[in-house]
């Protein structure tokens, strides 16, 4: 088992690899969620109608730069979020398990959910400012705007403008919604991944390897998307607002449902699924591989240190 620091690094590297592939779908998802914000269906002009249409429209009007807007901040966010989520999950799980069982390796589904949620909430809180800027950079379009538009030259300009106008508090605008959203997703991501992994090994006889990791990740990604999408929609709108359109995550949820209908909280679901499935598969599969590499590096470092101590 690698150390917490090692697991943090491995998780961050794995997530950055995954987000490189899936960021374009995230941009489409964000714009679908903001499209027709607090407007009735009849009054909404549907600029974006689906995943591939959205990708095509953005590429045609804004090029690859528009589709990958906010990628730098996405990397920073993923390092914070998944570094914490994958780095602190196992230490938290083992610590809580020790309170109830003599053997910390015992798997308890409730404890696993708690460990996943708490590590995810921590990562969301730390990385929230990066997700704030990412959302605003992705939503901005000089050609086909949806939602509130924020014209930033880049991430640093975005941070500076928010800090000057709203102070430090402004950088954590919407953090509560992000913590709820990530808590939902994290509470099921790793528990369902390991649950699926054990069941596939037990009932289908699958052996440890990339095939098992891919299948387990796919099952986990689908569950994550179903659970996380409503709070994800709320979070996107909380992050993108100017002023106090929404007083809280609950206020945003109620206004959205009241004005646009219950299905509005599932706007962009297919784009989210197209993004979260490969993202989860890549993150968890790469995490298995990067964790092994980090573990080997740590073992070499520790053995070298012990040799130096013996010679001293």
C-alpha positions as CSV (number, residue, x, y, z in Angstrom):
1,X,0.0,0.0,0.0
2,X,1.4,3.4,-1.0
3,X,1.5,6.3,1.5
4,X,-1.3,8.9,1.6
5,X,1.0,11.3,-0.2
6,X,1.8,8.7,-2.8
7,X,-1.9,7.9,-3.3
8,X,-2.6,11.7,-3.6
9,X,0.0,12.1,-6.3
10,X,-1.2,8.9,-8.1
11,X,-4.8,10.0,-8.0
12,X,-4.0,13.5,-9.3
13,X,-1.9,12.2,-12.2
14,X,-4.6,9.7,-13.2
15,X,-7.3,12.3,-13.1
16,X,-5.3,14.7,-15.3
17,X,-4.9,12.0,-17.9
18,X,-8.6,11.3,-17.8
19,X,-9.7,15.0,-18.0
20,X,-7.5,15.6,-21.1
21,X,-9.7,13.1,-23.0
22,X,-13.1,14.1,-21.6
23,X,-12.9,17.9,-21.2
24,X,-14.7,18.7,-24.4
25,X,-17.8,16.8,-23.3
26,X,-17.7,18.7,-20.0
27,X,-17.9,22.0,-21.9
28,X,-21.0,20.8,-23.8
29,X,-22.5,19.5,-20.6
30,X,-22.0,22.9,-18.9
31,X,-23.6,24.8,-21.7
32,X,-26.6,22.4,-21.9
33,X,-27.1,22.9,-18.1
34,X,-27.1,26.7,-18.5
35,X,-29.2,26.8,-21.6
36,X,-32.7,28.2,-20.9
37,X,-31.8,29.1,-17.3
38,X,-35.0,30.1,-15.4
39,X,-37.0,30.3,-18.6
40,X,-39.9,28.2,-19.7
41,X,-39.3,25.6,-22.5
42,X,-41.4,27.6,-24.9
43,X,-39.3,30.7,-24.4
44,X,-35.9,28.9,-24.7
45,X,-34.0,29.0,-27.9
46,X,-32.1,25.7,-28.1
47,X,-28.7,26.5,-29.3
48,X,-27.3,23.2,-28.2
49,X,-29.4,20.1,-28.7
50,X,-27.1,17.2,-27.8
51,X,-23.5,16.0,-27.3
52,X,-22.2,15.7,-30.8
53,X,-24.2,18.7,-32.1
54,X,-22.8,20.7,-29.3
55,X,-19.2,19.6,-30.0
56,X,-19.7,20.3,-33.7
57,X,-21.2,23.8,-33.1
58,X,-18.5,24.8,-30.7
59,X,-15.7,23.6,-33.0
60,X,-17.2,25.4,-36.0
61,X,-17.6,28.7,-34.2
62,X,-14.9,28.8,-31.6
63,X,-12.4,26.1,-32.7
64,X,-10.6,23.6,-30.5
65,X,-9.7,26.5,-28.1
66,X,-13.4,27.0,-27.3
67,X,-14.1,23.3,-26.8
68,X,-11.1,23.0,-24.4
69,X,-11.7,26.3,-22.6
70,X,-10.7,26.1,-18.9
71,X,-8.6,22.9,-19.4
72,X,-5.7,24.3,-17.2
73,X,-8.0,25.0,-14.3
74,X,-9.6,21.6,-14.8
75,X,-6.2,20.0,-14.3
76,X,-5.7,22.0,-11.1
77,X,-9.2,21.0,-9.9
78,X,-8.7,17.3,-10.7
79,X,-5.4,17.2,-8.8
80,X,-7.1,18.7,-5.7
81,X,-10.3,16.7,-6.0
82,X,-9.0,13.3,-7.0
83,X,-5.8,13.6,-5.1
84,X,-7.9,14.0,-2.0
85,X,-10.6,11.5,-3.0
86,X,-8.2,8.7,-4.0
87,X,-5.5,9.7,-1.5
88,X,-7.6,9.9,1.6
89,X,-10.2,7.3,0.9
90,X,-8.3,4.3,2.1
91,X,-6.7,5.9,5.2
92,X,-10.2,7.2,6.2
93,X,-11.8,3.9,5.5
94,X,-9.2,2.0,7.6
95,X,-9.4,4.5,10.5
96,X,-13.2,4.3,10.7
97,X,-13.2,0.5,10.3
98,X,-10.8,0.2,13.3
99,X,-13.5,1.8,15.4
100,X,-15.9,-1.0,14.7
101,X,-13.8,-4.0,13.8
102,X,-10.5,-5.5,15.0
103,X,-9.4,-6.0,11.4
104,X,-9.1,-2.7,9.4
105,X,-9.2,-4.7,6.1
106,X,-12.9,-5.6,6.7
107,X,-15.1,-4.2,4.0
108,X,-18.3,-2.5,5.2
109,X,-20.5,-0.8,2.6
110,X,-21.7,2.0,4.9
111,X,-18.1,2.8,6.1
112,X,-17.0,2.8,2.4
113,X,-19.7,5.3,1.5
114,X,-18.7,7.5,4.4
115,X,-15.0,7.4,3.4
116,X,-15.8,8.1,-0.2
117,X,-18.1,11.0,0.6
118,X,-15.8,12.6,3.2
119,X,-12.7,12.4,1.1
120,X,-14.6,13.8,-1.9
121,X,-16.1,16.7,0.1
122,X,-12.6,17.7,1.2
123,X,-11.3,17.7,-2.3
124,X,-14.3,19.7,-3.6
125,X,-13.7,22.4,-0.9
126,X,-10.0,22.7,-1.6
127,X,-10.5,22.8,-5.4
128,X,-13.7,24.9,-5.6
129,X,-12.1,28.1,-6.9
130,X,-10.6,26.2,-9.8
131,X,-14.0,24.7,-10.7
132,X,-15.5,28.2,-10.5
133,X,-13.2,29.6,-13.0
134,X,-13.4,26.5,-15.2
135,X,-17.2,26.7,-15.4
136,X,-17.1,30.4,-16.3
137,X,-14.5,29.9,-19.0
138,X,-16.4,27.0,-20.5
139,X,-19.8,28.8,-20.5
140,X,-18.4,31.9,-22.2
141,X,-19.1,32.1,-26.0
142,X,-18.9,35.3,-28.1
143,X,-21.0,33.5,-30.8
144,X,-23.6,31.3,-29.1
145,X,-23.9,32.5,-25.4
146,X,-26.0,30.7,-22.8
147,X,-26.4,31.7,-19.2
148,X,-24.5,34.6,-17.6
149,X,-21.3,35.5,-19.6
150,X,-18.0,36.2,-18.0
151,X,-15.3,37.5,-20.3
152,X,-12.0,36.5,-18.8
153,X,-8.7,36.6,-20.7
154,X,-7.7,33.5,-18.9
155,X,-7.7,31.8,-15.5
156,X,-5.4,34.3,-13.8
157,X,-7.5,37.2,-15.1
158,X,-10.6,35.4,-13.8
159,X,-9.2,35.0,-10.3
160,X,-8.0,38.6,-10.2
161,X,-11.4,40.0,-11.3
162,X,-13.4,37.9,-8.8
163,X,-11.0,38.8,-6.0
164,X,-11.2,42.5,-6.8
165,X,-15.0,42.6,-7.0
166,X,-15.9,40.0,-4.3
167,X,-12.9,39.3,-2.2
168,X,-11.7,35.9,-1.0
169,X,-15.3,34.8,-0.3
170,X,-16.1,35.2,-4.0
171,X,-13.6,32.6,-5.0
172,X,-15.5,30.1,-2.9
173,X,-18.9,31.1,-4.4
174,X,-20.9,27.9,-4.9
175,X,-18.5,25.7,-2.8
176,X,-21.4,24.4,-0.8
177,X,-23.2,23.1,-3.9
178,X,-19.9,21.6,-5.1
179,X,-19.4,19.8,-1.8
180,X,-22.9,18.3,-2.0
181,X,-22.4,17.3,-5.6
182,X,-19.0,15.7,-5.0
183,X,-20.2,14.1,-1.8
184,X,-22.9,12.4,-3.7
185,X,-20.6,11.3,-6.5
186,X,-17.7,10.3,-4.2
187,X,-20.0,8.4,-1.8
188,X,-20.7,5.9,-4.6
189,X,-17.7,6.1,-6.9
190,X,-15.1,4.1,-5.0
191,X,-17.5,1.9,-3.1
192,X,-19.3,0.8,-6.3
193,X,-16.0,0.4,-8.1
194,X,-14.6,-2.0,-5.4
195,X,-18.1,-3.7,-5.1
196,X,-18.2,-4.3,-8.8
197,X,-14.6,-5.5,-8.8
198,X,-15.2,-8.1,-6.1
199,X,-18.4,-9.3,-7.7
200,X,-16.7,-9.7,-11.1
201,X,-13.9,-11.6,-9.6
202,X,-16.2,-13.8,-7.5
203,X,-19.0,-14.6,-10.1
204,X,-17.3,-14.2,-13.4
205,X,-13.8,-15.3,-12.4
206,X,-12.1,-12.2,-13.8
207,X,-8.5,-11.9,-12.8
208,X,-6.7,-8.7,-11.6
209,X,-5.8,-6.7,-14.7
210,X,-6.8,-3.9,-17.0
211,X,-10.0,-5.8,-18.2
212,X,-11.3,-6.0,-14.6
213,X,-10.4,-2.4,-13.9
214,X,-12.3,-1.2,-17.1
215,X,-15.4,-3.2,-16.3
216,X,-15.5,-2.1,-12.7
217,X,-14.9,1.5,-13.7
218,X,-17.7,1.5,-16.2
219,X,-20.2,0.2,-13.6
220,X,-19.0,2.9,-11.2
221,X,-19.2,5.7,-13.7
222,X,-22.9,5.0,-14.6
223,X,-23.9,5.0,-11.0
224,X,-22.0,8.2,-10.3
225,X,-23.7,10.0,-13.2
226,X,-27.2,9.0,-12.1
227,X,-26.6,10.1,-8.5
228,X,-24.5,13.2,-9.2
229,X,-26.2,15.0,-12.1
230,X,-29.0,16.9,-10.3
231,X,-26.5,18.6,-7.8
232,X,-24.1,19.0,-10.7
233,X,-26.7,21.1,-12.6
234,X,-27.3,23.2,-9.5
235,X,-23.5,23.6,-9.0
236,X,-23.0,24.8,-12.6
237,X,-25.7,27.5,-12.1
238,X,-24.4,28.6,-8.7
239,X,-20.8,29.0,-10.1
240,X,-21.9,30.8,-13.2
241,X,-24.3,33.4,-11.6
242,X,-23.5,37.0,-11.1
243,X,-24.9,38.7,-8.0
244,X,-27.4,36.8,-5.9
245,X,-29.7,35.1,-8.4
246,X,-29.6,32.1,-6.1
247,X,-29.3,32.4,-2.4
248,X,-28.3,28.8,-1.8
249,X,-28.1,25.4,-3.5
250,X,-31.6,24.6,-2.3
251,X,-32.9,28.0,-3.6
252,X,-31.3,27.2,-7.0
253,X,-32.9,23.8,-7.1
254,X,-36.4,25.1,-6.2
255,X,-36.2,28.0,-8.7
256,X,-35.0,25.7,-11.5
257,X,-37.8,23.1,-10.9
258,X,-40.5,25.7,-10.4
259,X,-39.6,27.6,-13.6
260,X,-38.3,24.9,-16.0
261,X,-39.9,21.7,-14.6
262,X,-38.4,18.7,-12.7
263,X,-36.5,17.3,-15.8
264,X,-34.5,20.6,-15.9
265,X,-32.2,19.2,-13.3
266,X,-31.2,16.5,-15.7
267,X,-30.3,18.9,-18.6
268,X,-27.2,17.7,-20.2
269,X,-27.4,14.2,-18.7
270,X,-26.3,12.4,-21.8
271,X,-23.4,14.7,-22.3
272,X,-22.5,14.2,-18.6
273,X,-22.7,10.4,-19.1
274,X,-20.5,10.7,-22.2
275,X,-18.0,12.6,-20.1
276,X,-18.2,10.7,-16.8
277,X,-18.0,7.1,-18.2
278,X,-14.7,7.5,-19.9
279,X,-13.5,9.9,-17.2
280,X,-14.2,7.3,-14.4
281,X,-12.9,4.4,-16.5
282,X,-9.6,6.3,-17.2
283,X,-9.3,7.8,-13.7
284,X,-9.7,4.5,-11.8
285,X,-7.8,2.4,-14.4
286,X,-4.9,4.9,-14.5
287,X,-5.1,5.2,-10.7
288,X,-4.4,1.4,-10.4
289,X,-1.4,1.8,-12.7
290,X,0.0,5.0,-11.2
291,X,-0.4,3.8,-7.7
292,X,1.7,0.8,-8.5
293,X,4.4,3.1,-10.0
294,X,4.3,5.4,-7.1
295,X,4.5,2.5,-4.6
296,X,7.6,1.2,-6.4
297,X,9.2,4.6,-6.3
298,X,8.4,4.9,-2.6
299,X,9.8,1.5,-1.8
300,X,13.1,2.4,-3.6
301,X,13.2,5.8,-1.7
302,X,12.6,4.1,1.7
303,X,15.1,1.3,1.0
304,X,17.7,3.9,0.0
305,X,17.1,5.9,3.1
306,X,17.4,2.8,5.3
307,X,20.8,2.0,3.7
308,X,22.0,5.6,4.4
309,X,20.8,5.3,8.0
310,X,22.7,2.0,8.4
311,X,25.9,3.5,7.1
312,X,25.6,6.5,9.4
